[in-house]
Amino acid sequence: MHKFDILQNYFHSGKTLSYNHRKDCLERFEKLLNNHQNEMIEALQADFNKPPFETLVTEISMLQKELHYFKKNLRKWVKPKGVRASILNFPSKEYIAYQPYGVVLIIAPWNYPLLLSLQPLIAALAAGNCAVLKPSELSPATSQLLHKLISKYFNPELIQVVEGGVEETSLLLKQPFHKIFFTGSTSVGKIVQKAAAENLTPIVLELGGKSPCIITPSTQLKLAAKRIVFGKFVNAGQTCIAPDFIFIHPKVEQDFIKEVENVLNEFYGDEPENSPYFARIINEKHFHRIKQYVLNGEVLIGGQTNSKKRYIAPTLIKIQSLDDEVMQNEIFGPVLPIINYTNIQEIVSYNQQHPKPLAFYIFGKNNSEIDYLLSHCQFGGACVNDVLSHIINNKLPFGGFGASGFGKYHGKFGFDAFTHKKAIVYRKNWYDNSLKYPPYTQEKFNLLKKIFKLFQ
């Protein structure tokens, strides 16, 4: 029997629907995370030399926080939610029922291979679904570990892990899944959406884009440099919501560059290549792609590379035009271009004329400028005087806008992403208004007009 059929049969058995089953899934995830942290750290080090601290902070702890939030709120979320009944349905009980989709497919990326595999999987199972998880073949050690651990902690009729590359993913996309959740590049996202359309499968796309960071004249530069350097160079810049480039006012440009230089030295020392706190590029293909940006820009800080180690130094480059090569695609690496602006309307115009970014960052103290940018620009999520921090709060939705994706998750939004909301009207039998039934007399017509006026 095919993997999809096994999962679908299990879903149809109704075993995934109860609150106790869903709670048990969350507890199993909790044990998985608590009992195998060292293996997870080792797997990510093997894949791209990710520092243990970063694995703990940006992956394991984020998952633990999500699990805690789900365990605290799940009983409330699964209950039907009553709504005020319409007088036109009197007498009736009316409510929203929350039903799992069925068998869902989760396609995960390589850059945060634990977090971005398990966070949507936790939401899918908490919502009562069965799932196929496809980890990325570009992080093979983590993929193999996920396969091993999920097989150990979960019934194979509930979750299947499929390893492999393009061929395996293509075969999966031909199956009639009831929901697809994809995290990755915009180009692959288009392929996934096209495949999903063949079966009219609803889909969540978590993509990326060129997330700008605006440094205004009123910015507190020393603190901004520290926050931006961390957000850009954590995971060696391989983060979908990392600042992809900086709009900077000329008044503060030179001072900001000096602060960045100081912070980089504080974080990674004189030779970041020897720092145990800086990750490597995932593979040679991405290394050479990112290296071209270094070669083509005016390097202000960094610029060193080592192909044997897949190392690219934390690098700041100056660009003169938004048409430069480095501005045509998401960088997804430790290269940060900066370009001058003189009026915030330039930033708004850029946003209006280009694909909408996943994240949007503004630094400064001028509230009128900040409010203007937040209200006139379109993006997935934003931070003021920080980067990345909008993903920390489980009560905030995470997702893109247009080319950077659609659909939301994290916390309750993740539960909702894998849940179909059904409208239920439960009519009573002790009264029936005959107004709606034929014959449609003039008397009924006049009465109906009077009733409609009550709603105006």
C-alpha positions as CSV (number, residue, x, y, z in Angstrom):
1,M,0.0,0.0,0.0
2,H,1.3,3.5,-0.9
3,K,2.4,5.8,2.0
4,F,-0.4,8.2,1.2
5,D,-3.1,5.5,1.4
6,I,-1.7,4.2,4.7
7,L,-1.9,7.7,6.2
8,Q,-5.3,8.4,4.7
9,N,-6.8,5.1,6.0
10,Y,-5.5,6.0,9.5
11,F,-7.0,9.5,9.3
12,H,-10.3,8.0,8.2
13,S,-10.3,5.8,11.3
14,G,-11.0,8.9,13.3
15,K,-8.1,8.2,15.7
16,T,-6.5,11.6,15.2
17,L,-9.5,13.6,16.1
18,S,-9.6,13.4,19.9
19,Y,-8.0,16.0,22.2
20,N,-6.1,13.2,24.0
21,H,-4.5,11.9,20.7
22,R,-3.4,15.5,19.9
23,K,-2.0,16.1,23.4
24,D,-0.1,12.8,23.2
25,C,1.5,14.0,19.9
26,L,2.7,17.1,21.6
27,E,4.1,15.1,24.5
28,R,6.0,12.8,22.1
29,F,7.5,15.9,20.4
30,E,8.5,17.2,23.8
31,K,10.4,13.9,24.6
32,L,12.0,13.9,21.2
33,L,13.4,17.4,21.7
34,N,14.5,16.9,25.3
35,N,16.1,13.5,24.8
36,H,18.1,14.1,21.6
37,Q,19.5,17.7,21.8
38,N,23.2,16.5,21.5
39,E,22.4,14.5,18.3
40,M,20.6,17.6,16.8
41,I,23.5,19.8,17.6
42,E,25.9,17.3,16.0
43,A,23.8,16.9,12.9
44,L,23.7,20.7,12.2
45,Q,27.4,20.9,12.8
46,A,27.9,18.2,10.3
47,D,25.7,19.9,7.7
48,F,27.1,23.4,7.8
49,N,29.1,23.9,11.0
50,K,26.3,25.6,12.8
51,P,27.4,26.7,16.3
52,P,25.8,24.7,19.1
53,F,24.5,27.9,20.7
54,E,22.7,28.9,17.5
55,T,21.2,25.5,17.2
56,L,19.9,25.7,20.8
57,V,18.6,29.3,20.5
58,T,17.3,29.5,16.9
59,E,15.9,25.9,16.6
60,I,15.5,23.8,19.7
61,S,14.3,26.5,22.1
62,M,11.9,27.9,19.5
63,L,10.4,24.5,19.1
64,Q,10.1,24.1,22.9
65,K,8.4,27.4,23.2
66,E,6.0,26.5,20.5
67,L,5.2,23.2,22.1
68,H,4.5,24.9,25.5
69,Y,2.2,27.3,23.8
70,F,0.3,24.6,22.0
71,K,0.0,22.4,25.2
72,K,-1.4,25.4,27.1
73,N,-4.0,26.4,24.5
74,L,-4.9,23.3,22.5
75,R,-7.9,22.2,24.6
76,K,-9.5,25.7,23.9
77,W,-8.6,25.7,20.2
78,V,-10.2,22.4,19.3
79,K,-13.6,23.3,20.9
80,P,-16.3,24.5,18.5
81,K,-16.8,28.3,18.8
82,G,-20.3,29.6,19.1
83,V,-21.4,32.7,17.2
84,R,-24.5,34.8,17.7
85,A,-27.3,33.2,15.8
86,S,-29.0,35.1,13.0
87,I,-32.6,36.1,13.7
88,L,-33.5,34.8,10.2
89,N,-32.6,31.3,11.4
90,F,-34.5,31.5,14.6
91,P,-34.6,29.3,16.5
92,S,-31.1,27.9,16.0
93,K,-27.6,27.2,17.4
94,E,-24.8,28.4,15.1
95,Y,-21.1,27.7,15.5
96,I,-17.7,27.2,13.9
97,A,-16.3,23.6,14.0
98,Y,-12.6,23.0,13.5
99,Q,-11.8,20.0,11.4
100,P,-8.4,18.7,10.3
101,Y,-7.7,18.7,6.5
102,G,-6.6,15.0,6.5
103,V,-3.2,14.1,5.1
104,V,-0.9,17.0,4.7
105,L,2.5,17.4,3.0
106,I,5.3,19.5,4.7
107,I,8.3,20.3,2.5
108,A,11.1,21.8,4.7
109,P,14.2,23.8,3.8
110,W,17.8,23.3,4.8
111,N,18.7,26.5,6.5
112,Y,16.8,25.8,9.8
113,P,16.3,22.1,9.1
114,L,14.9,21.3,12.6
115,L,12.8,24.3,13.2
116,L,11.2,24.6,9.8
117,S,10.5,20.8,9.6
118,L,9.1,20.3,13.1
119,Q,7.2,23.6,13.7
120,P,4.7,23.1,11.0
121,L,4.6,19.4,11.8
122,I,3.7,20.2,15.4
123,A,0.8,22.4,14.2
124,A,-0.4,19.8,11.7
125,L,-0.6,17.0,14.3
126,A,-2.1,19.3,16.9
127,A,-4.8,20.1,14.4
128,G,-5.6,16.4,14.0
129,N,-3.9,15.6,10.6
130,C,-1.7,12.9,9.4
131,A,1.5,14.1,7.7
132,V,4.3,13.4,5.3
133,L,7.5,15.3,6.1
134,K,10.0,15.9,3.3
135,P,13.2,17.3,4.9
136,S,15.8,18.9,2.6
137,E,18.4,16.8,1.0
138,L,20.9,19.7,1.3
139,S,21.1,19.1,5.1
140,P,21.5,15.2,4.9
141,A,22.7,14.7,8.5
142,T,19.6,16.5,9.9
143,S,17.3,14.8,7.4
144,Q,18.6,11.3,8.5
145,L,18.2,12.3,12.1
146,L,14.6,13.5,11.6
147,H,13.8,10.2,9.9
148,K,15.3,8.2,12.7
149,L,13.7,10.1,15.6
150,I,10.2,10.5,14.1
151,S,10.2,6.8,13.3
152,K,11.1,6.1,16.9
153,Y,8.5,8.3,18.5
154,F,5.5,8.2,16.1
155,N,3.3,5.6,14.5
156,P,4.2,5.3,10.8
157,E,0.5,5.4,10.0
158,L,0.4,8.9,11.5
159,I,3.7,10.4,10.1
160,Q,5.9,9.4,7.2
161,V,9.3,10.9,6.6
162,V,10.4,10.8,3.0
163,E,14.1,11.6,2.3
164,G,15.6,12.4,-1.1
165,G,15.8,15.1,-3.7
166,V,13.9,16.5,-6.6
167,E,12.6,13.2,-7.9
168,E,11.1,12.2,-4.5
169,T,9.6,15.6,-4.0
170,S,8.1,15.5,-7.5
171,L,6.5,12.2,-6.8
172,L,5.0,13.4,-3.6
173,L,3.5,16.5,-5.3
174,K,1.5,14.2,-7.6
175,Q,-0.4,12.7,-4.6
176,P,-3.8,14.2,-3.7
177,F,-2.7,15.7,-0.4
178,H,-5.3,17.7,1.5
179,K,-2.9,20.6,2.3
180,I,0.6,21.4,1.3
181,F,3.0,23.5,3.5
182,F,6.1,24.6,1.7
183,T,9.1,26.6,3.0
184,G,11.8,27.6,0.5
185,S,12.6,29.8,-2.4
186,T,10.2,31.7,-4.6
187,S,11.2,29.8,-7.7
188,V,10.5,26.4,-6.2
189,G,7.4,27.8,-4.5
190,K,6.0,28.4,-8.0
191,I,6.6,24.8,-9.0
192,V,4.9,23.6,-5.8
193,Q,1.9,25.8,-6.3
194,K,1.5,24.7,-9.9
195,A,1.6,21.0,-8.8
196,A,-0.9,21.7,-6.0
197,A,-3.3,23.3,-8.5
198,E,-3.6,20.0,-10.4
199,N,-5.5,18.6,-7.3
200,L,-6.9,21.9,-6.2
201,T,-4.9,21.4,-3.0
202,P,-4.8,24.4,-0.6
203,I,-1.3,25.5,0.1
204,V,0.8,27.6,2.4
205,L,4.0,29.1,0.9
206,E,6.7,30.5,3.2
207,L,9.2,32.0,0.9
208,G,11.7,34.9,1.1
209,G,12.7,38.0,-0.8
210,K,14.8,41.1,-0.4
211,S,13.9,42.3,3.1
212,P,15.1,45.9,3.5
213,C,16.6,47.5,6.6
214,I,16.2,51.3,6.8
215,I,18.6,53.3,8.9
216,T,17.3,56.8,9.4
217,P,19.2,59.9,10.7
218,S,17.7,59.5,14.2
219,T,19.0,55.9,14.6
220,Q,20.9,54.9,17.8
221,L,23.8,53.6,15.7
222,K,25.7,51.5,18.2
223,L,22.7,49.4,19.3
224,A,21.4,49.2,15.7
225,A,24.7,47.9,14.5
226,K,24.7,45.2,17.1
227,R,21.2,44.1,16.4
228,I,21.6,44.2,12.6
229,V,24.9,42.3,12.7
230,F,23.4,39.6,14.8
231,G,20.3,39.3,12.6
232,K,22.2,39.3,9.3
233,F,25.1,37.0,10.2
234,V,23.5,34.4,12.5
235,N,23.5,31.1,10.5
236,A,26.0,32.8,8.1
237,G,23.2,34.9,6.7
238,Q,21.2,31.9,5.6
239,T,17.9,33.2,7.1
240,C,14.8,34.0,5.1
241,I,14.0,37.0,7.3
242,A,17.6,38.3,7.6
243,P,18.1,42.0,6.4
244,D,19.0,41.6,2.8
245,F,20.1,45.1,2.2
246,I,20.3,48.5,3.9
247,F,18.8,51.8,2.9
248,I,21.0,54.3,4.9
249,H,20.9,58.1,5.1
250,P,24.2,59.7,4.2
251,K,24.4,61.6,7.5
252,V,24.9,58.4,9.4
253,E,26.6,56.2,6.9
254,Q,30.2,56.4,7.9
255,D,29.5,56.2,11.6
256,F,27.3,53.2,11.1
257,I,30.1,51.4,9.1
258,K,32.5,52.0,12.0
259,E,30.0,50.6,14.5
260,V,29.5,47.5,12.3
261,E,33.2,47.0,12.2
262,N,33.4,47.2,15.9
263,V,30.5,44.8,16.5
264,L,31.9,42.2,14.0
265,N,35.2,42.3,15.9
266,E,33.4,41.9,19.2
267,F,31.3,39.0,17.9
268,Y,33.8,37.0,15.8
269,G,37.2,38.4,16.5
270,D,39.8,39.7,14.0
271,E,39.5,36.5,11.9
272,P,35.9,35.3,11.8
273,E,37.1,32.3,9.8
274,N,38.6,30.9,13.0
275,S,35.6,31.8,15.1
276,P,33.6,28.9,16.5
277,Y,30.5,31.1,16.4
278,F,30.2,31.6,12.7
279,A,28.5,29.0,10.4
280,R,29.5,27.9,6.9
281,I,27.6,28.0,3.6
282,I,25.5,24.9,3.0
283,N,27.2,23.7,-0.2
284,E,29.5,24.7,-3.1
285,K,26.8,25.9,-5.4
286,H,25.6,28.5,-2.9
287,F,29.2,29.3,-1.9
288,H,30.1,30.3,-5.5
289,R,26.7,32.1,-6.0
290,I,27.3,34.3,-2.9
291,K,31.0,34.8,-3.7
292,Q,30.0,36.6,-7.0
293,Y,28.3,39.3,-5.0
294,V,31.5,39.9,-3.0
295,L,33.6,40.1,-6.2
296,N,31.2,42.5,-7.9
297,G,30.7,45.0,-5.0
298,E,32.8,47.6,-3.3
299,V,33.8,45.8,-0.2
300,L,33.7,48.0,2.9
301,I,34.2,45.3,5.5
302,G,35.2,41.6,5.1
303,G,35.1,40.0,1.7
304,Q,37.4,37.1,2.5
305,T,36.5,33.6,1.2
306,N,37.7,30.0,1.5
307,S,36.2,27.5,-0.9
308,K,37.6,24.5,0.9
309,K,35.7,25.5,4.1
310,R,32.8,27.0,2.2
311,Y,33.6,30.1,4.2
312,I,32.5,33.7,3.3
313,A,33.4,36.4,5.8
314,P,30.7,38.7,7.2
315,T,30.8,41.3,4.5
316,L,29.5,44.8,4.0
317,I,29.5,46.2,0.5
318,K,28.5,49.5,-1.0
319,I,26.3,49.7,-4.1
320,Q,25.4,52.7,-6.2
321,S,22.2,51.4,-7.9
322,L,19.2,49.3,-7.1
323,D,19.7,47.7,-10.5
324,D,23.1,46.2,-9.4
325,E,23.3,42.4,-9.7
326,V,23.3,41.8,-5.9
327,M,19.8,43.5,-5.8
328,Q,18.1,41.2,-8.3
329,N,17.7,38.2,-6.0
330,E,17.7,37.3,-2.3
331,I,21.3,37.0,-1.2
332,F,20.8,34.3,1.5
333,G,24.3,34.6,2.7
334,P,26.7,36.8,4.8
335,V,26.9,39.7,2.4
336,L,25.1,42.9,3.3
337,P,24.8,45.7,0.6
338,I,24.1,49.3,1.7
339,I,22.8,52.1,-0.5
340,N,22.0,55.7,0.2
341,Y,18.6,57.3,0.4
342,T,17.7,60.9,1.0
343,N,14.0,60.8,1.3
344,I,11.8,58.1,2.7
345,Q,9.5,58.4,-0.3
346,E,12.3,56.7,-2.3
347,I,11.9,53.7,0.0
348,V,8.1,53.7,-0.5
349,S,8.5,53.9,-4.3
350,Y,11.0,51.0,-4.2
351,N,8.5,48.9,-2.2
352,Q,5.6,49.7,-4.5
353,Q,7.6,48.8,-7.7
354,H,9.2,45.5,-6.5
355,P,8.1,42.2,-5.1
356,K,7.0,42.5,-1.5
357,P,9.5,41.3,1.1
358,L,9.0,38.8,3.9
359,A,10.4,41.2,6.5
360,F,10.8,45.0,6.8
361,Y,13.0,46.7,9.3
362,I,13.2,50.3,10.4
363,F,15.7,52.0,12.8
364,G,15.1,55.4,14.2
365,K,13.3,57.6,16.7
366,N,11.1,59.7,14.3
367,N,7.7,58.3,14.8
368,S,6.1,60.1,11.9
369,E,8.7,58.7,9.6
370,I,8.3,55.2,11.0
371,D,4.5,55.3,10.9
372,Y,4.6,56.5,7.3
373,L,6.8,53.7,6.2
374,L,4.8,51.0,8.1
375,S,1.5,52.2,6.6
376,H,2.6,52.9,3.0
377,C,4.9,49.8,2.5
378,Q,3.7,46.2,2.1
379,F,5.5,43.3,3.6
380,G,5.0,40.1,5.6
381,G,6.1,41.3,9.0
382,A,8.1,44.2,10.5
383,C,10.3,45.3,13.4
384,V,11.1,48.8,14.5
385,N,14.6,49.2,16.0
386,D,15.3,45.4,15.8
387,V,15.4,42.6,13.3
388,L,14.0,39.0,13.4
389,S,12.2,39.5,16.7
390,H,8.7,39.4,15.2
391,I,9.0,35.6,15.0
392,I,9.4,35.2,18.8
393,N,5.9,36.0,19.9
394,N,3.6,33.0,19.3
395,K,0.6,35.4,19.3
396,L,1.9,37.1,16.1
397,P,1.3,35.6,12.6
398,F,4.3,34.8,10.5
399,G,4.1,34.7,6.7
400,G,4.8,36.5,3.5
401,F,3.0,38.9,1.1
402,G,2.8,38.1,-2.6
403,A,6.2,36.9,-3.9
404,S,7.4,36.3,-0.4
405,G,4.6,33.8,0.2
406,F,1.1,33.5,1.6
407,G,-0.6,31.8,4.5
408,K,0.4,32.3,8.2
409,Y,1.6,30.1,11.0
410,H,3.1,30.2,14.5
411,G,1.0,29.6,17.5
412,K,-2.8,29.6,16.9
413,F,-2.1,30.7,13.3
414,G,-0.3,27.4,12.8
415,F,-3.3,25.5,14.2
416,D,-5.5,27.5,11.8
417,A,-3.3,26.8,8.8
418,F,-4.0,23.1,9.1
419,T,-7.6,23.3,10.1
420,H,-10.7,23.7,8.0
421,K,-13.3,25.9,9.7
422,K,-16.8,24.6,9.1
423,A,-20.0,26.7,9.5
424,I,-22.7,24.8,11.3
425,V,-26.3,25.9,11.7
426,Y,-28.4,23.6,14.0
427,R,-32.1,24.5,13.5
428,K,-34.7,23.7,16.1
429,N,-38.0,22.0,15.2
430,W,-40.4,23.7,17.6
431,Y,-41.0,26.8,15.3
432,D,-40.8,27.3,11.6
433,N,-41.4,30.7,9.9
434,S,-43.4,30.2,6.7
435,L,-42.5,33.6,5.3
436,K,-39.8,32.1,3.0
437,Y,-42.1,29.5,1.5
438,P,-44.2,29.9,-1.7
439,P,-46.7,31.2,-2.5
440,Y,-45.0,34.6,-2.5
441,T,-48.0,36.8,-1.8
442,Q,-48.0,40.6,-1.8
443,E,-48.6,40.4,2.0
444,K,-45.4,38.4,2.4
445,F,-43.5,40.7,0.1
446,N,-44.5,43.8,2.1
447,L,-43.7,42.1,5.4
448,L,-40.3,41.1,4.0
449,K,-39.5,44.7,3.1
450,K,-40.3,45.8,6.6
451,I,-38.0,43.1,8.1
452,F,-35.1,44.1,5.8
453,K,-35.4,47.7,6.9
454,L,-34.5,46.5,10.4
455,F,-31.1,45.5,9.2
456,Q,-30.3,48.8,7.4
